[in-house]
Amino acid sequence: MANQTIWSNESTFLQPFKVNWSAFLCFFTVSAILSSRTLIYFDSVDLNNLIYFSGLSNVYDTFWTQLVEEPLWKYYAEFTGSLLTPELALRSTIFVSSFGLLYYANKIGKEAWVFIFLIFIFTAGLSMNLYFTAIRQGAALTLFMVGLSRGFKPAIISSLLASLIHTSFVLIFLIIVMVWVSRNLNKWVISFIISLCIIVFVMIVSSFSMSIFAEYMGRRADGYIFGKTLNINYYIIWIPVYFSVILLMKRYMVSVADILLWRFVLSFLSLCLLLTFYFEAAQRLLDMSFLFLPLVIARGFPDRIPKKIAIFWILYIVVVSVYDFSKGSSYFYPSWSLVLFGR
């Protein structure tokens, strides 16, 4: 691969179109359940979403503040909210974005739909966060997946557009660009080193008062504060597993698309985990890693070892969820209870 030029048509994940009715039924059902859940009108999350779809969100007077306030999401929410009703627009968005995520993740994941479906169901950070509460980030993730399914060059465009829906995708955009630019380099680690330079920049900026930049950060000025918020248990539980799995999967990355995806996921995981030591909001990025890493595992199918890793990953997620629930820190079961039973 050292002397091979990688073009976008060689790095696509698209497969010939075919309908798997079992997958379609499962994806449709869970998306319909999520979109029909009880809305809690006094809850700040549901209320904030309905404010966007009602066209009552804050208006900022400068170009920069309008840009960082995710203008694509604002205009989309106002348009669909006026075309339908705020509640119907919200429910439609949840349905389309969750179904779209499952559909395109299945395409990227070599039609390993059972694995993709179970990951979505049992991973609270996906079904119970991105498509339950943080639906703006979920919609951005779906848009990014649409581009990624067509290759890394289209993913540059889709990640840029996604950043106008949720600003966290600025980081994904930068990583995708670096992975694409370094696609022909024999030593992909150059791209990884460039990514780490971003961390150095963050560390330098962290020495200054955030009050200097607050006026340019819109409503999130208080959210992007410096300081570690994840407890040590998170790092103990997940870091060894994250990197053991990603390194084990390297030998099963055989196509150009596989290799680029592997580089992207490793860079993304590394940067996100490091950023959690400086940014409070960086922990929200880790929810997306619960999708990206399983996609790498699925790309190793039908080999036996990746399938065993997939089973281990699902069991590990279930065990961690049960452990969190026993400690009273899990929102997985309460959230699904609200979705299924309205309480």
C-alpha positions in Angstrom: 0.0 0.0 0.0 3.0 2.3 0.4 3.1 3.1 -3.3 -0.6 3.0 -3.9 -2.6 6.1 -4.5 -5.8 6.0 -2.6 -8.8 7.7 -4.4 -12.2 8.2 -3.0 -13.8 5.5 -5.2 -11.4 3.0 -3.6 -12.3 4.0 0.0 -16.0 3.7 -0.2 -18.1 1.4 2.0 -21.1 1.3 -0.3 -22.4 -2.2 -1.2 -24.8 -3.1 -4.0 -28.3 -2.1 -2.9 -30.4 -4.9 -1.4 -33.1 -5.0 1.2 -32.8 -7.1 4.3 -36.3 -7.1 5.7 -35.3 -8.4 9.1 -32.9 -5.5 9.5 -35.4 -3.0 8.2 -38.1 -4.2 10.6 -35.8 -4.0 13.6 -34.4 -0.6 12.6 -37.8 0.8 11.9 -39.3 -0.6 15.2 -36.7 0.8 17.5 -36.7 4.2 15.7 -40.5 4.3 16.0 -40.3 3.5 19.7 -37.7 6.2 20.3 -39.7 8.8 18.4 -43.0 8.0 20.1 -41.7 8.2 23.7 -43.4 10.4 26.3 -42.1 14.0 26.2 -41.6 15.6 29.6 -42.5 19.2 29.0 -41.0 20.4 32.3 -37.7 18.6 31.6 -35.0 21.0 30.4 -33.8 18.7 27.6 -37.3 18.2 26.0 -38.2 21.8 26.6 -35.0 23.1 25.0 -35.6 20.9 21.9 -39.2 22.1 21.5 -38.0 25.7 21.8 -35.8 25.2 18.8 -38.6 23.7 16.8 -40.9 26.5 17.9 -38.5 29.1 16.5 -37.9 30.6 19.9 -34.2 30.0 20.2 -31.8 32.8 21.0 -30.8 35.1 18.2 -27.2 36.4 18.2 -26.2 39.6 16.6 -22.7 38.8 15.1 -21.7 36.5 12.3 -19.3 34.6 14.5 -21.8 33.9 17.3 -24.4 32.8 14.7 -21.8 30.4 13.2 -20.9 28.8 16.5 -24.6 28.5 17.4 -25.1 25.7 14.9 -27.0 27.6 12.2 -27.9 24.6 10.1 -29.7 23.0 13.0 -31.5 26.3 13.9 -32.8 26.8 10.4 -33.8 23.2 10.0 -35.7 23.2 13.3 -37.5 26.4 12.5 -38.4 25.2 9.0 -39.7 21.8 10.0 -41.4 23.2 13.1 -43.4 25.7 11.1 -44.1 23.1 8.3 -45.4 20.5 10.8 -45.8 21.2 14.5 -42.9 21.6 17.0 -43.7 18.2 18.6 -44.2 16.4 15.3 -41.0 17.9 13.9 -39.1 16.7 17.0 -40.5 13.2 16.8 -39.9 13.0 13.0 -36.3 14.1 13.5 -35.7 11.4 16.2 -37.2 8.8 13.9 -35.3 9.8 10.7 -31.9 10.3 12.4 -32.0 7.1 14.4 -33.2 5.0 11.5 -30.6 6.7 9.2 -27.8 6.0 11.7 -28.7 2.3 11.9 -29.1 2.0 8.1 -25.7 3.6 7.2 -23.9 2.0 10.1 -25.1 -1.3 8.8 -23.8 -0.4 5.3 -20.4 0.6 6.7 -20.4 -2.5 9.0 -20.6 -5.1 6.2 -24.3 -5.7 6.8 -23.6 -7.1 10.2 -27.0 -5.8 11.2 -27.6 -7.9 14.3 -24.4 -6.7 15.8 -25.1 -3.1 14.9 -28.6 -3.3 16.3 -27.5 -4.8 19.6 -24.8 -2.2 20.0 -27.4 0.6 19.4 -29.9 -1.0 21.9 -27.5 -1.8 24.7 -25.2 1.3 24.5 -26.8 4.0 26.6 -24.5 6.6 25.0 -26.2 6.0 21.6 -29.8 5.1 22.0 -30.4 6.8 25.3 -28.3 9.9 24.7 -27.8 10.8 21.1 -31.3 9.7 20.1 -33.1 10.4 23.3 -31.8 13.6 24.8 -28.9 15.0 22.7 -30.8 14.7 19.4 -28.9 17.5 17.8 -25.7 15.6 18.2 -27.5 12.4 17.0 -28.7 14.2 13.9 -25.2 15.5 13.2 -23.8 11.9 13.6 -26.3 10.5 11.1 -25.4 13.2 8.6 -21.7 12.4 9.0 -22.4 8.7 8.6 -24.2 9.4 5.3 -21.0 10.9 3.9 -18.7 8.3 5.5 -20.6 5.5 3.8 -19.6 6.9 0.5 -15.9 7.3 1.4 -13.6 9.6 3.3 -13.6 12.4 0.7 -17.4 12.8 1.0 -17.0 12.4 4.8 -15.0 15.6 4.8 -18.0 17.5 3.4 -20.6 15.7 5.6 -18.5 16.3 8.8 -18.2 20.0 7.9 -22.0 20.2 7.5 -22.5 18.2 10.7 -20.4 20.8 12.6 -23.1 23.4 11.7 -25.6 21.1 13.5 -23.4 20.3 16.5 -20.0 22.0 17.0 -18.4 18.8 18.4 -18.0 17.7 14.8 -15.3 20.3 14.2 -12.9 17.8 15.8 -14.2 15.0 13.6 -13.8 17.2 10.5 -10.2 17.9 11.5 -9.4 14.3 12.0 -11.1 13.2 8.8 -9.1 15.8 6.8 -5.8 14.7 8.4 -6.5 11.0 7.7 -7.4 11.8 4.1 -4.5 14.1 3.5 -2.1 11.5 4.8 -3.7 8.6 3.0 -0.7 7.9 0.7 1.9 8.1 3.5 3.5 4.8 4.4 3.7 5.9 8.0 0.1 7.0 8.9 1.4 8.0 12.3 2.4 11.3 10.8 -1.3 12.2 10.7 -1.7 11.0 14.3 1.2 13.2 15.4 -0.4 16.2 13.7 -3.6 15.4 15.6 -1.7 15.4 18.9 -0.5 18.9 18.1 -4.0 20.0 18.6 -3.8 18.8 22.2 -0.6 20.8 22.7 -2.5 23.9 21.4 -5.3 23.2 23.8 -2.9 22.9 26.7 -1.3 26.3 25.8 -4.7 28.0 25.5 -5.8 26.4 28.8 -3.2 28.6 30.6 -5.3 31.6 29.7 -8.6 32.7 31.3 -11.6 31.4 29.4 -13.3 34.7 30.1 -11.2 36.1 27.2 -13.1 33.9 24.8 -16.5 33.7 26.5 -18.1 36.3 24.3 -17.2 34.3 21.2 -18.6 31.0 22.5 -22.3 31.8 22.6 -24.5 29.8 24.9 -21.7 27.2 25.6 -19.3 29.7 27.3 -19.9 28.0 30.7 -19.8 24.5 29.3 -16.3 24.5 27.7 -14.5 25.0 30.9 -11.1 23.4 31.6 -10.9 20.6 34.2 -11.3 16.8 34.2 -14.8 15.6 34.9 -14.6 11.9 34.2 -13.7 9.8 37.3 -10.9 7.4 37.4 -13.2 4.4 37.1 -14.1 5.4 33.6 -10.5 5.3 32.5 -9.8 2.1 34.3 -12.9 0.4 32.8 -12.7 1.6 29.2 -9.2 2.7 28.2 -7.6 -0.8 28.3 -10.6 -2.3 26.4 -10.7 0.5 23.8 -7.1 0.2 22.8 -6.8 -3.6 23.1 -9.7 -4.0 20.7 -8.5 -1.4 18.2 -5.0 -2.8 18.1 -6.3 -6.4 17.8 -8.4 -5.4 14.8 -5.5 -3.8 12.9 -4.6 -7.1 11.2 -8.1 -7.6 9.9 -8.2 -4.2 8.1 -7.5 -5.4 4.5 -9.2 -2.9 2.2 -8.3 0.8 1.7 -11.6 1.7 3.4 -10.8 -0.5 6.4 -7.4 1.0 6.9 -8.6 4.6 6.7 -11.4 3.8 9.1 -9.0 2.2 11.6 -6.7 5.3 11.5 -9.7 7.6 12.0 -11.1 5.6 15.0 -7.7 5.3 16.7 -7.0 9.1 16.3 -10.5 9.9 17.4 -10.3 7.8 20.6 -6.9 9.1 21.5 -7.8 12.7 21.1 -11.1 12.4 22.9 -9.6 10.7 25.9 -6.9 13.2 26.1 -9.3 16.1 25.8 -11.4 14.9 28.7 -8.5 16.0 30.9 -9.0 19.6 29.8 -12.6 20.0 28.5 -15.7 19.2 30.4 -17.7 18.9 27.1 -15.2 16.4 25.6 -16.8 13.5 27.4 -19.8 13.9 25.1 -17.6 13.0 22.2 -16.9 9.6 23.7 -20.6 8.6 23.1 -19.8 8.4 19.4 -16.8 6.1 20.1 -19.4 3.5 21.1 -20.4 3.4 17.4 -17.1 4.0 15.7 -15.2 1.1 17.4 -17.9 -1.5 16.7 -17.8 -0.4 13.0 -14.1 -1.4 13.0 -15.0 -4.7 14.6 -17.7 -5.4 12.0 -15.2 -4.6 9.1 -13.3 -7.7 10.3 -16.2 -10.0 9.6 -16.5 -12.9 8.6 -13.3 -13.9 10.3 -13.8 -15.7 13.6 -11.7 -13.6 15.8 -13.5 -10.3 15.0 -16.8 -12.2 15.6 -15.6 -13.3 19.1 -14.5 -9.7 19.8 -18.0 -8.5 18.8 -19.6 -10.9 21.3 -17.1 -9.8 24.0 -17.9 -6.1 23.3 -21.6 -6.6 23.7 -21.2 -8.7 26.9 -18.8 -6.1 28.3 -21.3 -3.2 27.6 -24.1 -5.2 29.3 -21.9 -6.0 32.4 -20.8 -2.4 32.7 -24.4 -1.2 32.5 -25.5 -3.7 35.2 -22.6 -2.5 37.3 -23.5 1.1 36.9 -27.1 0.3 37.7 -26.1 -1.4 40.9 -24.2 1.7 41.9 -27.1 3.9 41.0 -25.2 5.8 38.3 -26.8 4.3 35.2 -29.4 6.1 33.1 -29.8 3.2 30.7 -32.6 1.4 32.5 -34.6 4.5 33.7 -34.4 5.9 30.1 -35.6 2.7 28.5 -38.4 2.5 31.1 -39.6 6.0 30.1 -39.4 5.1 26.4 -41.3 1.8 26.7 -43.7 2.4 29.6 -43.9 6.2 29.8 -42.5 6.3 33.3 
